[in-house]
Amino acid sequence: MNPEADKLFRLLPALYRIRDAEQGGMLRALCDVLAEDIAVLRENLDQLYEDQFIETCAEWVAPYIGDLIGYRTLHGVTTRTMSARAEVANTIAYRRRKGTATVLEQLARDVTGWNARVVEFFQWLQTSQYMNHLRPANFSTPDLRNWESLERRDTAFDTIAHSVDMRRIETQQSRYNIPHVGLFLWRLEPYALTGSPAFRLDDQRFLFSPLGHDTQLFTRPETETDITHLAEPINVPEPISRRVLDRDLREYYGPQKSLYIEADNLDTAIDDVHVCNLSDEGASWAHLPANGEKIAIDPVLGRIAFPPGTPPVNLLVSYRYGFSMAMGGGEYERGQSFALGGGLITVVQGQSLQAALTATQGGGIVEIGDSGRYEETLSLNVLAAAKLEVRAANEQRPTLVLGGDWSITLMPGTELTLNGLLVTGGRLRVTAVGGSGTRILRLRHCTLVPGLTVTRDGEPISPNQASLLVDAPGATVEMEDCLTGSLRTVSDTTVLITNSLVDATAPALPAFAALDGLGAGGILTIINSTVIGKVHAVRLDLVSNTIFAAGLDAGDTWAHPVLSEQNQQGCVRFSFLPLNAVVPRRYRCQPDLAVEAALLEADQPKGSLSAVKKQVITLAVQARVRPAFTERRYGRAAYGQLASHCAAEIRTGADDESEMGVFHDVYAPQRERNLKIRLREYLRFGLETGVFYST
């Protein structure tokens, strides 16, 4: 029963209600119709009341309330700034503390979505001490016995006094001056790996990384609860050093903290572990624990060493690693990317993944329910018209260690989706059987390790091997949010790549080509991605906001680092690719645009430039406007990230003025721009700010 209709019907005289019941309830039905409009009107009136308060108002009302207090709307590029509600609600509190370091730090966090710390550089200037205001921590010369101040030198937590630098801080070439305030931002996020089997070298030595390479462990930041608190190292996603972990072990080690280990037969509580330098020493490690000593952990290399005699059983590790955004295999929210729903077969550590694949070749879902390590040789035959999804459970990252190529056979009308998997040790080889028909292979949030697997120091073991081979004529390959090695496809394959990094491990190696690594691969569409290596495609239908870091070696058999066979159709827009690339029509690409601007500026009066000068200017611009990465090797925290010294034409050259490449959707330039807009409102007169990236 509708309560509004009951209330309206009871307002009628009892005589009318009795007669209406006797005559079929026509009046009651009329009240039901009227009650629907009354309910809508009442709901609207209630919402109008709630719209007067920022905590309860509708989303569209928040900017209007903000306008009453002079709030300036920012570009909604992050989840925090998509809604103005939180910042409008806090604006009054911010203005009460306007100009203070704590407010600037809180603003930096709220506006950019990154962890931040504000440093007032005048506090760390070398000055003559005033006897009524002594600063005993501010020595002109550093204490060489204070390891922490020396370790944090030139970071956001630097406490060493510096001489004055008169250059402008906005250029990021100067820091220490009286009006200078620095905002340090951490671009890398700490991503978790929980309950993952440690990589075993022998009974005594283990590695945190399931791939068996050294990895830097990161801090799991503790949330600051008070706006008056300035960030400390425990509040930001910093790489953990040995000395810091040794001193503050209780803050970093334990369940739900930055790192933790557990074994079935050993006690791994905090009193049973200690921090040690486990660097290489010949064929072994230095400082291995002796009998009766504690378990040794090295956070810089991601290594664990046990005393001899009692090897751990079922050793599981939980830790944080750094990366720029949620992509590739990882323990983050992926639920919206799942292709299929309904019944599924769940596989956990100790069960056979191959058995589950065999049972679902007619269609269904195989879900890996943990972040375990699965060492198997896999094969999969997907039957005609079947839809199959092989995925990691949400917020899990299993590691598939292949004993050879994973052979995948697709019949007509099939759709296969791989989601959330980390694959190492072998290639994905896709073939087709049966007659003609659609065949779709989707890779979402997957990592196919470049070079198949990596050495202890992160170098690819098989740099010339492709991660994915598609020998299925007419097939469609869709790749989203993936990290992969090079791709090989037959010429009539259609490949769509979005928000992904394709790494051939070197610019002169083929990243996309035919099965032989020389001929034309397939029809390629690539958006918001980075490709390290050469590309040879039948056609480039669309290339947008993409970086082609490709080049030719001396004596290379390729004529061009990026080559499209059919250029009558297609478009390359807002992307970086070598000048000698043969591709469809280019639109606002680099370094073409920068070369054209430089030549136009130098050609005064018009027509005065000689061919030699044009060549010199072109080479100079090419040397300046080219991709520069913080790290080029998979497995390192800043892998694929554009370096801060990379040319602005690339860092802000996308169609929306974000950066080109795989981390386009990080929107780093827009975040920095938003911060500078907001600083104009909250910075004290006479002060200058500079933005520095700690990671």
C-alpha positions in Angstrom: 0.0 0.0 0.0 1.2 3.5 -0.8 1.3 5.5 2.5 0.7 8.8 0.6 -2.5 7.3 -0.9 -3.7 6.0 2.5 -3.1 9.5 4.0 -5.0 11.2 1.1 -7.9 8.6 1.2 -8.4 9.0 5.0 -9.0 12.8 4.5 -12.2 11.9 2.7 -15.5 11.6 4.7 -16.2 8.1 6.0 -19.4 7.9 4.0 -17.5 8.4 0.7 -15.0 5.7 1.6 -17.7 3.2 2.5 -19.6 3.8 -0.7 -16.3 3.6 -2.7 -15.6 0.2 -1.2 -19.1 -1.0 -2.1 -18.7 0.3 -5.7 -15.4 -1.2 -6.7 -12.8 1.3 -5.3 -12.7 3.8 -8.1 -12.1 6.7 -5.7 -9.3 4.8 -4.0 -7.7 4.2 -7.4 -7.9 8.0 -8.1 -6.1 8.6 -4.8 -3.4 6.2 -5.8 -2.7 8.2 -9.0 -2.7 11.5 -7.1 -0.4 10.1 -4.4 2.3 9.3 -7.0 2.6 13.0 -7.9 2.4 14.0 -4.3 5.2 11.7 -3.4 7.3 13.2 -6.2 6.6 16.7 -5.0 7.3 15.7 -1.3 10.7 14.2 -2.3 11.5 17.3 -4.3 10.7 19.5 -1.3 12.8 17.3 1.0 15.7 17.5 -1.5 15.4 21.3 -1.7 15.9 21.5 2.1 18.9 19.1 1.9 20.4 21.2 -0.9 21.0 24.0 1.6 23.8 22.0 3.2 27.0 20.9 1.6 27.0 17.6 3.4 23.6 16.5 2.0 23.1 18.5 -1.2 22.9 17.0 -4.7 26.2 16.8 -6.6 25.2 19.6 -9.0 24.5 22.0 -6.1 28.0 21.8 -4.6 29.6 24.3 -7.0 26.8 26.8 -6.4 27.3 26.6 -2.6 31.0 27.0 -3.3 30.3 30.1 -5.3 28.8 31.7 -2.2 32.1 31.5 -0.4 34.3 32.3 -3.5 35.3 28.7 -4.2 36.9 28.2 -7.6 36.1 25.0 -9.4 39.1 22.9 -10.5 39.5 20.4 -13.3 38.0 17.1 -12.1 40.8 14.8 -13.1 41.1 12.6 -10.0 38.5 10.8 -7.9 39.0 13.4 -5.2 38.4 16.4 -7.4 35.5 14.9 -9.4 33.3 16.2 -6.6 33.7 19.6 -5.2 31.8 18.6 -2.0 34.8 17.8 0.3 36.8 20.9 -0.7 33.8 23.2 -0.4 33.1 21.8 3.0 36.7 22.3 4.2 37.2 25.8 2.6 36.3 27.7 5.7 38.6 25.6 7.8 41.4 26.1 5.3 40.9 29.9 5.2 41.2 30.0 9.0 44.7 28.6 8.7 45.4 30.4 5.5 49.1 30.6 4.6 50.3 28.0 7.1 52.4 25.0 6.0 49.8 22.5 7.3 47.0 24.0 5.1 49.3 24.0 2.0 50.1 20.4 2.6 46.5 19.4 3.1 45.5 21.3 -0.1 48.2 19.5 -2.0 46.8 16.2 -1.0 43.2 17.1 -1.6 43.8 18.8 -5.0 46.3 16.3 -6.5 45.3 13.1 -4.8 49.0 12.3 -4.2 50.7 12.2 -0.8 52.5 15.4 -0.1 54.8 17.3 2.3 55.4 21.0 2.6 58.8 22.3 3.5 59.5 26.0 4.5 63.1 26.2 3.2 64.0 29.3 5.2 64.0 27.1 8.3 67.0 25.2 7.0 69.2 28.2 5.9 72.6 28.7 7.4 72.2 31.8 9.6 74.0 33.5 12.4 72.3 32.4 15.6 70.3 35.0 17.6 71.0 34.4 21.3 67.4 34.9 22.3 66.2 32.4 19.6 68.7 29.6 19.5 68.2 26.8 16.9 70.4 23.9 18.2 69.3 21.6 15.3 70.5 24.0 12.7 74.2 23.5 12.4 76.2 25.1 9.5 78.0 21.7 9.0 76.2 18.4 9.2 76.8 15.9 11.9 78.5 13.0 10.1 77.5 10.6 12.9 73.8 11.3 12.3 72.9 8.7 9.7 69.3 9.8 9.3 70.1 13.4 8.3 72.6 12.2 5.8 70.3 9.6 4.4 67.5 12.1 3.9 69.8 14.7 2.3 68.1 16.6 -0.6 64.7 14.9 0.1 61.5 16.3 1.5 62.8 15.4 5.0 66.2 17.0 4.7 67.3 18.7 8.0 70.8 19.8 6.9 71.4 23.5 6.9 72.1 25.0 3.4 73.5 28.2 2.1 71.2 30.6 0.4 70.3 30.2 -3.3 69.0 33.3 -5.1 67.5 31.6 -8.2 63.7 31.3 -8.6 62.2 28.2 -7.0 59.6 27.9 -9.8 62.4 26.7 -12.1 63.0 23.8 -9.7 66.7 24.7 -9.8 66.7 26.5 -6.4 65.3 25.6 -3.0 66.9 27.3 -0.1 65.9 30.9 0.2 63.8 33.0 2.7 60.6 33.3 0.6 60.7 29.7 -0.8 58.2 27.0 0.1 58.5 23.5 -1.5 55.7 21.1 -2.1 57.0 17.6 -2.4 54.6 15.1 -4.1 54.8 11.3 -4.3 53.6 10.2 -7.8 54.2 6.5 -7.1 51.4 4.6 -5.3 52.0 1.7 -2.9 50.3 -1.5 -4.2 49.9 -4.5 -2.0 50.7 -8.1 -2.6 49.2 -10.2 0.2 49.8 -13.8 1.2 52.0 -14.4 -1.8 54.4 -17.4 -1.8 58.0 -16.2 -1.5 60.5 -17.2 -4.2 62.8 -19.9 -3.0 66.5 -19.9 -3.9 67.5 -22.6 -1.4 66.5 -23.7 2.1 67.9 -20.5 3.6 67.4 -17.8 1.0 64.1 -16.4 -0.3 62.9 -13.3 -2.2 59.7 -11.3 -1.7 59.0 -11.0 -5.4 57.2 -14.0 -6.9 59.2 -13.5 -10.1 62.5 -14.1 -8.3 64.1 -10.7 -8.7 65.2 -8.0 -6.3 62.5 -5.5 -5.4 62.4 -2.4 -3.3 59.8 -2.5 -0.6 57.6 0.6 0.0 55.9 2.1 3.0 52.2 1.6 3.6 51.3 5.2 4.5 49.6 5.8 7.8 46.7 8.3 7.4 47.1 11.6 9.1 44.0 12.5 11.2 44.8 16.1 12.1 45.2 19.0 9.7 47.8 20.5 11.9 50.2 17.6 11.4 52.9 17.7 8.8 53.7 14.5 7.0 56.4 12.3 8.3 58.2 9.4 6.4 55.6 6.9 7.8 52.8 9.0 6.2 54.1 8.8 2.6 54.8 5.9 0.2 58.6 6.1 0.6 61.0 3.3 -0.4 62.0 1.7 2.9 65.7 1.9 3.8 67.5 -0.6 6.0 68.3 1.8 8.8 64.8 3.2 9.0 63.3 -0.3 9.1 65.8 -1.3 11.8 65.0 1.7 14.0 61.2 1.7 13.5 60.6 -2.0 13.0 57.4 -2.0 15.0 55.9 0.7 12.8 56.6 -1.1 9.6 56.5 -4.9 10.3 53.3 -6.8 11.1 49.9 -7.8 9.7 48.2 -4.9 8.0 51.5 -2.9 8.0 54.2 -2.3 5.3 55.6 -5.9 5.3 55.1 -9.2 7.0 56.2 -12.8 6.6 54.6 -16.0 7.9 55.4 -19.7 7.8 53.7 -22.8 9.0 56.6 -24.1 11.1 58.3 -21.0 12.3 57.5 -18.0 14.5 57.8 -14.9 12.5 56.7 -12.4 15.1 58.5 -9.0 15.4 60.8 -10.3 18.1 62.0 -13.1 15.8 63.2 -10.9 12.8 65.8 -8.2 12.3 67.0 -6.0 9.5 70.2 -6.8 7.6 72.1 -6.0 4.5 71.8 -9.2 2.4 73.7 -7.9 -0.7 75.5 -10.4 -3.0 78.7 -11.8 -1.7 80.1 -14.1 -4.4 77.6 -16.8 -5.2 75.8 -16.3 -1.8 74.6 -13.3 0.3 76.4 -11.3 2.9 75.5 -11.6 6.6 73.4 -14.7 6.4 72.1 -15.6 9.9 73.9 -18.4 11.8 72.2 -21.1 14.0 70.1 -19.6 16.7 70.0 -16.1 15.2 66.9 -14.2 14.0 65.4 -14.1 10.5 67.0 -11.5 8.4 65.1 -9.1 6.1 66.5 -6.7 3.6 63.9 -4.1 2.5 66.1 -2.5 -0.2 66.6 -5.8 -2.1 63.4 -7.6 -1.0 65.4 -10.5 0.4 64.8 -12.9 3.4 67.4 -15.2 5.0 66.7 -17.9 7.6 69.1 -19.6 10.0 70.3 -22.9 8.8 68.7 -26.2 9.9 64.9 -25.5 9.8 63.7 -24.3 6.3 60.4 -22.5 6.4 57.3 -24.4 5.2 54.7 -22.5 3.1 56.5 -19.2 3.4 54.1 -16.3 2.6 55.0 -12.7 2.3 52.9 -9.5 2.3 54.4 -6.2 1.2 53.9 -3.0 -0.8 55.6 -2.2 -4.1 55.6 1.1 -5.9 54.0 1.8 -9.3 52.4 4.8 -11.1 48.8 3.6 -11.5 46.6 0.5 -11.2 47.3 -1.5 -14.3 48.7 -4.9 -15.2 48.2 -7.7 -12.7 47.6 -6.3 -9.2 45.6 -6.4 -6.0 43.3 -3.5 -6.8 39.7 -3.0 -7.6 38.9 -4.7 -11.0 35.3 -5.8 -10.5 33.9 -3.6 -13.2 36.2 -5.1 -15.8 34.8 -8.6 -15.4 33.4 -9.8 -18.7 31.1 -12.6 -17.5 28.9 -13.3 -14.4 27.2 -16.3 -13.0 28.6 -19.7 -12.1 32.3 -20.2 -11.9 35.0 -22.6 -10.9 37.3 -21.3 -8.2 40.9 -22.4 -8.1 43.2 -21.8 -5.1 46.8 -22.6 -4.2 47.4 -26.4 -4.4 44.7 -27.1 -7.0 45.2 -27.6 -10.7 44.5 -24.7 -12.9 44.8 -26.9 -16.0 42.0 -29.1 -14.7 39.7 -26.1 -14.4 40.6 -24.9 -17.9 39.7 -28.3 -19.3 36.4 -28.4 -17.5 35.3 -25.0 -18.9 36.4 -25.2 -22.5 32.7 -25.1 -23.5 32.3 -21.7 -21.7 32.2 -20.4 -18.2 34.5 -18.7 -15.7 37.7 -19.9 -14.1 38.5 -17.7 -11.1 41.8 -17.9 -9.2 40.9 -17.0 -5.6 44.3 -16.0 -4.2 47.6 -14.3 -5.0 49.4 -17.7 -5.2 52.0 -19.0 -7.5 50.9 -21.6 -10.1 53.7 -23.5 -11.8 52.0 -25.4 -14.7 52.3 -26.1 -18.4 48.9 -24.9 -19.7 46.8 -25.5 -22.8 43.3 -24.4 -23.6 40.9 -25.4 -26.4 37.8 -23.1 -26.5 34.9 -24.8 -28.2 32.8 -23.1 -30.9 30.5 -20.3 -29.8 31.9 -20.5 -26.2 32.5 -17.5 -24.0 35.2 -18.2 -21.4 36.9 -15.9 -18.8 40.0 -16.8 -16.9 40.5 -14.3 -14.2 42.0 -13.5 -10.9 39.5 -12.8 -8.1 38.9 -9.1 -7.4 41.9 -7.6 -5.5 44.1 -10.7 -6.0 47.2 -11.2 -8.2 48.1 -14.8 -9.0 51.4 -15.5 -10.7 51.3 -18.1 -13.5 54.8 -19.6 -14.0 54.5 -21.4 -17.4 56.6 -24.4 -18.1 56.4 -23.6 -21.8 54.1 -21.8 -24.2 50.5 -21.5 -23.1 48.7 -23.0 -26.2 45.3 -21.4 -26.8 43.1 -22.7 -29.6 40.0 -20.7 -30.6 37.1 -22.1 -32.7 34.6 -20.0 -34.6 32.4 -17.7 -32.5 34.6 -17.9 -29.4 35.4 -15.1 -26.9 38.2 -15.6 -24.4 39.0 -13.0 -21.7 42.1 -13.1 -19.5 41.8 -10.7 -16.5 44.2 -9.8 -13.7 46.9 -12.4 -14.4 50.7 -12.1 -14.1 52.2 -14.5 -16.6 55.9 -15.4 -16.7 58.1 -18.2 -18.1 56.4 -18.7 -21.4 54.5 -17.1 -24.3 50.8 -17.1 -25.1 50.4 -18.8 -28.5 46.9 -18.4 -30.0 45.9 -20.5 -33.0 42.6 -21.1 -34.8 40.8 -24.3 -35.9 37.5 -24.8 -37.7 35.9 -22.6 -40.3 35.6 -18.8 -40.5 33.9 -16.9 -37.8 34.7 -14.3 -35.1 37.4 -15.1 -32.6 38.0 -12.5 -29.8 40.9 -12.6 -27.3 40.7 -9.9 -24.5 43.5 -9.1 -22.1 42.5 -6.9 -19.2 44.7 -5.8 -16.4 47.2 -8.5 -17.3 51.0 -8.6 -17.2 52.9 -10.7 -19.7 56.5 -10.2 -18.4 58.7 -8.6 -21.1 61.4 -11.0 -22.0 59.3 -13.8 -20.6 61.1 -13.7 -17.2 63.7 -11.6 -15.5 67.1 -12.1 -13.8 67.8 -11.3 -10.2 68.7 -7.7 -11.1 65.6 -7.3 -13.3 67.1 -7.8 -16.8 65.0 -9.8 -19.3 66.2 -13.3 -19.9 64.7 -13.7 -23.4 64.6 -10.2 -24.9 64.0 -11.4 -28.4 61.0 -13.6 -27.5 57.5 -12.2 -28.0 55.0 -12.4 -25.1 52.0 -13.0 -27.4 51.8 -14.8 -30.7 48.5 -14.8 -32.6 48.3 -17.2 -35.5 44.6 -17.0 -35.9 43.5 -15.3 -39.2 40.6 -12.9 -38.7 40.9 -12.9 -34.9 40.5 -9.7 -32.9 42.8 -9.0 -29.9 41.7 -6.4 -27.4 44.2 -5.2 -24.8 43.3 -2.9 -21.9 45.4 -1.7 -18.9 48.1 -4.3 -19.6 51.9 -4.6 -19.4 53.3 -6.9 -22.0 56.3 -7.8 -24.0 56.3 -7.7 -27.8 53.4 -8.9 -30.0 53.5 -11.1 -33.1 50.3 -11.5 -35.2 49.4 -12.6 -38.7 48.5 -9.9 -41.2 44.7 -10.2 -41.1 44.5 -9.8 -37.3 42.8 -6.8 -35.7 44.6 -5.5 -32.6 43.1 -2.8 -30.3 45.4 -1.6 -27.5 44.3 0.9 -24.8 46.1 2.3 -21.7 48.9 -0.3 -22.1 52.7 -0.6 -22.3 54.2 -2.8 -24.9 57.9 -3.4 -24.2 60.2 -5.2 -26.6 63.0 -4.5 -23.9 64.9 -2.2 -26.4 64.0 0.4 -28.9 65.6 -1.5 -31.8 63.8 -4.8 -31.1 60.4 -5.4 -32.8 57.5 -4.6 -30.5 54.7 -5.3 -33.1 55.3 -7.3 -36.2 54.4 -10.5 -38.1 55.2 -13.9 -36.7 58.7 -13.8 -38.2 59.5 -10.5 -36.5 60.0 -8.8 -39.9 56.8 -8.5 -41.9 53.6 -6.6 -41.2 51.7 -7.7 -38.2 48.0 -6.8 -38.4 45.6 -3.8 -38.3 46.5 -1.8 -35.2 44.6 0.7 -33.2 46.5 2.1 -30.2 45.3 4.7 -27.7 47.0 6.2 -24.6 49.8 3.7 -24.7 53.6 3.4 -24.8 55.4 1.2 -27.2 59.1 0.5 -26.6 60.4 -1.1 -29.8 59.8 -1.1 -33.6 56.4 -1.4 -35.2 55.5 -2.9 -38.6 51.7 -3.0 -39.2 49.5 -3.6 -42.2 47.6 -0.4 -41.2 47.4 2.0 -38.4 43.7 2.7 -38.1 44.1 5.1 -35.2 47.0 6.2 -33.0 46.2 8.7 -30.3 48.2 10.0 -27.3 50.8 7.3 -27.8 54.6 7.2 -27.5 56.6 5.1 -30.0 60.0 4.8 -28.4 61.5 3.1 -31.5 64.9 3.3 -33.2 67.2 1.5 -35.6 70.6 -0.1 -34.9 73.5 0.2 -37.3 73.0 -2.2 -40.1 69.3 -2.8 -39.1 67.3 -4.7 -41.8 64.3 -2.4 -41.1 64.1 0.7 -43.2 61.9 2.6 -40.8 61.4 2.2 -37.0 57.6 2.6 -37.4 56.1 1.4 -40.7 52.5 1.1 -41.9 51.9 -0.6 -45.2 48.5 1.0 -46.0 48.5 4.8 -45.4 45.5 5.8 -47.5 43.3 5.7 -44.4 43.9 6.0 -40.7 45.3 8.8 -38.5 48.1 9.4 -36.1 47.3 12.2 -33.7 48.9 13.8 -30.6 51.6 11.2 -30.5 55.4 10.9 -30.5 57.0 8.9 -33.3 60.3 9.2 -35.1 60.4 11.7 -38.0 61.3 8.9 -40.5 58.3 6.8 -39.5 56.0 5.9 -42.4 52.4 6.2 -41.1 49.1 7.7 -42.2 48.4 11.4 -41.9 49.9 13.0 -38.8 48.0 15.6 -36.7 49.9 17.6 -34.0 52.5 14.9 -33.5 56.0 15.3 -32.0 58.7 16.0 -32.8 57.1 17.2 -36.1 55.3 20.1 -34.4 58.4 21.2 -32.5 60.6 21.0 -35.6 58.1 23.0 -37.6 57.9 25.7 -34.9 61.7 25.9 -34.5 62.2 26.2 -38.3 59.5 28.9 -38.6 61.1 30.9 -35.8 64.6 30.7 -37.2 63.5 31.4 -40.8 63.6 35.2 -40.5 63.4 36.8 -43.0 61.4 34.1 -44.7 63.4 31.9 -47.0 66.8 32.7 -45.5 67.5 29.3 -44.0 69.9 27.1 -45.9 69.4 23.3 -46.1 72.4 22.8 -43.8 70.9 25.1 -41.1 67.5 23.4 -41.4 69.2 20.0 -40.9 71.1 21.3 -37.8 67.9 22.7 -36.3 66.0 19.5 -37.0 68.6 17.4 -35.3 68.8 19.7 -32.3 65.0 19.6 -31.8 65.0 15.8 -32.2 67.6 15.4 -29.5 65.6 17.6 -27.1 62.0 16.4 -27.9 62.2 12.6 -27.3 60.9 10.3 -24.6 62.9 10.1 -21.4 61.8 7.5 -18.8 62.6 7.3 -15.1 63.0 3.5 -15.5 63.1 1.3 -18.6 63.1 -2.1 -16.9 60.0 -4.0 -15.9 59.8 -4.8 -12.1 61.2 -1.4 -11.0 58.9 1.1 -9.3 59.1 3.9 -11.8 58.9 1.6 -14.9 57.6 3.5 -17.9 57.2 6.8 -16.0 58.1 9.9 -18.0 61.1 11.6 -16.3 60.7 15.1 -14.9 63.3 16.3 -17.5 61.4 14.9 -20.4 60.4 17.5 -22.9 57.2 19.5 -22.1 55.9 18.8 -25.6 55.6 15.1 -24.6 54.6 15.6 -20.9 51.7 17.9 -21.9 51.3 16.9 -25.6 48.1 14.8 -25.4 44.8 16.0 -26.9 43.7 17.1 -23.4 47.1 18.5 -22.4 47.9 15.5 -20.3 51.1 13.5 -21.0 51.4 11.1 -23.9 51.8 7.4 -23.3 50.5 4.8 -21.0 50.2 7.0 -17.9 48.0 9.5 -19.7 45.1 8.8 -17.3 47.3 9.8 -14.3 46.7 13.3 -15.5 49.9 14.5 -13.8 50.0 17.9 -15.7 46.4 18.7 -14.8 47.0 17.8 -11.1 50.0 20.1 -10.9 48.1 22.9 -12.7 45.2 22.5 -10.2 47.6 22.8 -7.3 49.2 26.0 -8.7 45.7 27.5 -9.2 44.7 26.8 -5.6 48.1 28.0 -4.2 47.4 31.5 -5.5 44.5 31.7 -3.0 46.2 30.3 0.0 49.9 31.4 -0.2 51.0 34.3 1.9 52.1 37.4 0.1 55.8 37.5 -0.8 56.3 33.7 -0.7 57.1 31.6 -3.8 56.4 27.9 -4.2 58.0 25.1 -6.2 56.6 21.6 -6.9 59.1 18.8 -6.6 58.4 15.1 -7.3 59.9 12.8 -4.7 59.0 9.7 -6.8 
